[in-house]
Amino acid sequence: MATQAGPTRSAAGNSVGAIAPCPRCGQPMDPGVLGAESLVGGAKWMRGRSRLSLGGEGLVSPDAWGNVYFDGYRCRQCRLLILGY
């Protein structure tokens, strides 16, 4: 009998939650954290790519080391990320 892993903790200490099915393929998704470096401005949502990441809506401010973290899920099959901020 297979068991599913319970909630895990992100780098920020938040509960990521139980394994969810992928909305595209239905396979189990991996809970985890997406980390990125951003010394200037943090993570932003933009309608398109920009060389200098100018404009956009600020989503997450960087920590003291210039890192931003998003809790979420990843489907290895579909290469889909579902992130919270």
N, C-alpha and C positions, 0 to 999 in steps of 0.2 A: 504494500500500500504506500503510495507516494504522499509526501507531506509538502505543503507549501510553506515557504519561509514567512515569518511574521514581519511586522513593520521593522524597517531598518532606520538608522539615524544618518542624516546628512552631515557634511562637514560643519554646518552651522548648528547642528544638534537638533534639527527639526525632524519629525517623523515623516518618512517618505510614504509609508503605507504598504498595504498588501499588494501582491502581484496582480496587475490588471491585464485583461486581454487586450491585444492590439485592435484598434478600431478598423484597421484595414484587412488584416489576415486572421485575426482571432487567436494568434499564438500568445503565450504568456510574455509579458514585457518585464524587463529588468529594471528594478528601482535603483536610483543612484543620483549622482550630482554632476552637473556640467559645470566645469570651472573654466574661467577665461581670465586673461590678463587685460587690464584696462587702467592705466595710470591716469588718463585724462577723461573725466566725465562718467565713467562706469559703463554699464551696458545700456544700449539704446535700441529702440524699435524704429526702423526706417523702412520706407516703401521700396527703396532700392539701395544698391551698394554705393558707397562713397569712399574715395581713397583716404580721406582724413576723418571719416565718420562725423562729418559736419551735420548739424541739425538733428532731427529725430527726437523722439520722446524718451526722456530718461526713465529707465526701469529700475535699475539697481546701482547704487553707489559702490565704488570700490572700497575694499578694506584698507588698512594701513599699508599693506604690501602691494596694493594695486590689483588685487584679485576680486572677481565677482563670482558668485555661485548661484546656480539654479537647481532646485530639487525637481526631480521628474522621473520619467520612465523612458526606456529605449527599447525599440523592437529591432533586434539584430537582422531579422528576415527582411523587413520592409525598409530598414534604415530610417525609421520615423522616431522623432523625439517629441515627447509631450512634457512641457516644462511649466512650472509655477513660478511666480515672482511676487 
